[in-house]
Amino acid sequence: MLYLDNAATTPVRPEVLEAMMPFLTRWFGNPSSHHTVGEAAADALADARARVARVLGMRAGDVIFTSGGTEANNLAVKGVAIAAALNRGARHLILTPIEHESILESAEYLARVHGFELTHLPVDGFGRVAPADVAASLRDDTALVTVGYANNEVGTIQDVAAIAEAVAAYGRRVPVHVDAVQAAGWLPLSAADLGVDAISLAGHKLGAPKGTGVLAVRGRVPLEPLLHGGGQERGRRSGTEDVAGSVGFATALELAEAERVEASVRVTQLRDRFISRILAEVPSARLTGDPVHRLPGTASFTFAGTSGEAVLLELERRGVVSSSGSACAAGSDEPSHVLTAMGVPPEVAQTAVRFTFPSSLVEPLDAVADAVAASVVAVQSGG
């Protein structure tokens, strides 16, 4: 079985398990406890925080460990926006219609419960946002601009640096948050180079366990916590910290960053060969997302005249596991909100299939391309 659904989740790396094990066994203490076992856990947590900060080009105190990307996005959007509303009455949020559900639903919550006004920026047929549209949407009461670095369904990469530059030129300090959950391990993550104030990451996309993540937010940005209690994470996320998970996350992030440049070049070449094969051999295939500005590990298509779910079943019969889009929307009968926002007709959007590759990919995917062609023919012919 060939697993090509790495945007949904990845296996835990052996190096990560090895790094975590001491903090699941011998040094299992609560990092808030003032004894030897607790202090060892606290030291490991501080070291993990500093290691994550170095990759992101931020301060260790900016790093908040979370339960994953969804919590990180919720904390970024709600926490920054509510603090802005409390401090200066700002109740305007700028986002795009192709964001992950954790962003979209957090924004809807702010509108419904806290009276925020939402501006959904348009995207083009490739899923790209124009920085000029961001600039034109800014207002004195804008609390936050949030944008996905790379889309989880089609792999389109946004020009985050240009978007952040447009926000900075506005003249009034408006924080910029970037959802980098899919970008980590493929794209540069330096907050200074990107010009952003907050970054969300998820461990299970990088070879760390599910239930691990990070929101890094600059100390100058006010943040209202979502979880209250013991005041952990400098009062921004209460609850006993997952020391082993934090160590595992830091290890996975460092490994991904060390391998990133070489892996991106190698996988991009294999991805482009795969895309060319599909487009040449499957007449109904259409590539979705930007053909150039896309994640190295993502190739997504629509196959008009089929059902995406039926194609997936045929592929699995042939030993290939992939998906129709976001794992968070699996089982939904609704067409992808990402594709429809890009102008894809709903009936075509329901034929989508996404292939996402591991950074370790080294062999051409010609056999997979053959399986895709056979699967589409089988569905179009009724089996």
N, C-alpha and C positions, 0 to 999 in steps of 0.2 A: 504494500500500500504506500503510495507516494502522497505525503501531506503537503498541500499547497494552500493552506489557510492560515499562514503565519501572522496576518494582520489581526486575526481573532485572538490567537494566543500562541506562545512558543513553549517548547519543553524547557524545564529548568536545566541550566548548564551544570556539569559536574563540579566545575570550579566554584560555582555559587553554593551548591550544597555543602562542599567541603568547608567553605568560609563560614557558613551558618552553623554548622554542627556544634561547635563548642558552646554556642549561646542557646542551644536547645538542650544541652546536657550539663556540662560542668559549670559554665558561667551563665546560669539561667535567671539570675536575680532581677529584681525590679530596679531599674536605674534610679529611682527616687529613694531607695533604701540606703541608709548610711552605715553599711558594713561592707566587708571585703567583697562578697559576692555581688552586692548591688553596685558597688563602686567600679568593679570590673565591667559590669554591664553598661554603666554610665560612660566609662572611657571608650568602650566599643561604639556606643551610639554617637559620641562626639566625633570619633574618628570617621565613622561612616558619613556623618553630616559634612565634615570638612572635605572628604573625597568627592562627594556629590557637588559641593560648591565649586571645587576646582574645575570640574568638567563644564559647569555652567558659567564660569567666570563671575561668580557672585560670592557674597560673604557666607560663612558657615551659618550665621544667625538668620540668614534669609531662607534657609531650607526647612520646610515643614514636611515631616513624613506623614503620609496618609495611607488609606486602605486601597488606593488605586487611582486611576485616572478620573473616574466619575466623581469621587470625593474631591479630588484636587480641582476639577473644573467647577464643581458646586461651590467650594470654598473661595475660589478666585472670583467667580461672577457674583455670587451673593455677598461674600465677605467684603470685597472692594466696593461694590455698588451700594450696599447698605451703609457702610462707613461714610461714603461720599454724601449720601442723602442726609445722614445725621450731622455731618460736619459742615456741609455747605449747601444743603438743600438740592443737590444734584440728583435728578431722577430721569436721566436719559442714557440709554445704552445702545451702542452700535455693534452689530454682529452681522453674520451672513446667513442666508437660508440653508446653507449646506453644512452647517456645523454638526458635531456629534450631538446626540439627543441630550446628553448631560448639560450641554451649553444651552440648547434651545429650550429645554424644559425649565432650567434655572431662570432664564430670561422671562419665560411666561409666568413663572411664579412671582418674579419681581413686579411684572405688570399687573398681575391679578391681586396681589396682596399688598404691595407697597406703592402702587400708582405710578410705576415707571412707564415711560414712553420708549418704545423700541423702534429702532431704524434697522431694517434688514437690507443690507446693501445688495445690489444686483450682481450676478455673476454672468460671465459670458458662456458660450457653448462648451468651453473647456473647463469651466468651473473656476475661472480666475477673477479676482476682485481688482478693480482699478484703484490705485492709490488716490487718484483725483476724486473719486466718488467718496472715499473715506474723508478726505479734506472737506468736501462740500457738505458732509453730514454733521460735522462737528459744531457744537453749540457751547455756550458758556455753562450750561447745566449738564454737559456730558460727564457721566460718572466713570465710564469705562469703554474702551474699544477692545473687543475680543475676536480673535480670528484663528482658525486652524492653520498651522504651519503646512501640513500635508493632509489631504482628505483621506479618510479611512476607507472610502468605497472606491474611488477612482484614482487615487494617488496623486492628484494635482497638487503642485507645490505653489504656495503663495509667495509673493515678493514681500516678505515680512519686513525687511529692512526699509524698503521704500514706503510701506504703509506706516511704519513707526516714524519715519522721517516726516511724512505728511502730517502726522499728529503733532510731532514736536514743533513743526513750523507754525502751528495754530497760535502759539503764544501763551496759552494757558495750559498748565500742566494737567494733561489727561493721561491716566495710566493705560498702558497697552498690555493685554494678556494674550499669550499664545498657547494654544493647545498643541503641544509637541509630542503627544503620545505616539503617533505613527512615525514621526520624523526622527526620533531618537535612534541612533545606530546607523542612520543613513545620511543625515544632514548636520551641518555645524550647529552647535547649541549655545554658543557664547552669547549671553544676554547683552553684553556691551556691543558686539558686532551687529546683533539683530536690532538693538535699540529698544528692547522691551523691558517691562517692569515685573512681569510675572510669567512663569513657565510651568505647565503641567506635564507630568510624566507618569507612565505606568510600568511597573516592573515586569509584568508577565508578557509584555511585548519584546522584552530584551533578554529573556532567559533567567529571570528571577521568578519567585513564586507569585501566583495570583494573590491578591490582597495586599500588595505592596505598591507604593507610589510616592510621589513627591509633588508638592507645590512649592516652588521657590518664588518668593515675592520680596522685592526690595524693602528694606526697613523703613524708608521714607513714605511708603504707601500705607495709609491707614487700612486696617483689616478687621472686620467684625467677625469673631469666631462663630462657627456653627455648633461646635460641641463645647459645653461648659462643664467644669468640674474641678479637677486638681491643678489646673494651670500648666500642664505640660506644654512642650513646644512653645515656650515663651508666652504662654497664655493664649496661643492662637489655635490650639487643637488639644483639648483635654483628653485624658485617657492614658493608661499605662502604655508606654511605647513598645512596639514590636522590635526588640533589639535584633534578634536573628534575621527578621525580614528586612530591617534597615541595612544590616551588614550585607545581606544577599543582594539587595537593590544596588548598593554602592559598588559591589564587586561586578555585577552584571553591567552597570553603566560604564565603568572603567574599561572593561573588556570590549564592549561595543564601540566605545570611542577610539580605543587603540586600533581596532580593526576596520574602522569606518571607511577611510579613504580607499584602501585597497579593495574592500568588499564592494563598495559602491561602483567602482570602475568595472570589476569583474562581473557583477550581477547585472549591471546595465547592459553589457554586451550580450549576455545570455537572454535577458528579457527582450531586447530588440530583435534578436533572432527568432524568438518564440512568437512575438507579435507579427513579424513578417510572415511566418509560416501560417498563422491563423488567418490573416487577412488574404493571403494568396489562395488558401485551400478551402475556405468556408465562405461562399459567396454572400451569405446573409450577415456575416460578421462586421460589426462596426466597433472600432476602438472608442472607449469612453475616457474622458479626462484629457488633459493636455498631452500631446504627443511628445513634447520635449521636456517641459517642466513637470516631471512626474517622478515619483519615488522609484528608485532602481528596482525594488522588489515587488512592484505592482503592475499587473496587466489585466485590464478589465474590458469586457465586451458586452454588447447586446447581440442577440441572434434572432432577428425578426422572423416571425412565423413559428416560434417555438415557445415553450415555457421554460424559464430559467431553472425552476425546480426539477423539471423533467430531465433537462440536460445534466444537472448535477447527479441525479440518480443513475443515469447512463454512465457518467464518468466514474462514479464509485464502483459500478459493476466492472469497469475496466481498470480498477485499481488506483484511481486518482481522486483525492479528497480536496474539494475547494468549496466555494460558497457563492451565494447570490448577492452578497453585499455585507453590510455591517452585521456582526454576530448579535448585536443588541436588538436588531429588528428581525431576527430569525423567526419564522413562523407567521409573520404578518402577511396578510393578503394585499396590503397597500403597496403601490409602486414606490420605489425609492424616492424620498424627498430630495435627495441630492440630484438624481438624474432629472426629475421633473423641473427642478429649479434651473437646470442647465438647458431646458427646452426640449428634453426628450419626451415624446408622447407617452402617456401612462401605459398604453398597451405594449409599447416597445420596452419601456423601463422594466416591465415584469419579465423580460427575457434576459436580464442581466446575469452575468457570471463573472466572478472575480477570482483571479489567481494571485496569490501573494507568496513570495519565495523567501527562503531563509538566507541569511547573509553568508552561510556556508556553502551555498550552491556553487558547484564547479562544473557540472556536466550539462551539455545542451539538453533542451527539453523537447527534442524532436518526437520522442515516443508519446509525450503528452499532447503535442499538437496533433498527432495522428489520432489519438483517443478523442480529442475534441471534435475533429472532423467527423469521425465515425458516430459519435454521440449525437451530434446535431442532425446528421442524416437519419439516424434511427428515430429521433423524435419527430422530424418532419415527415417521415414516412409512416408514422404510427407504430414503430417498433419493428 
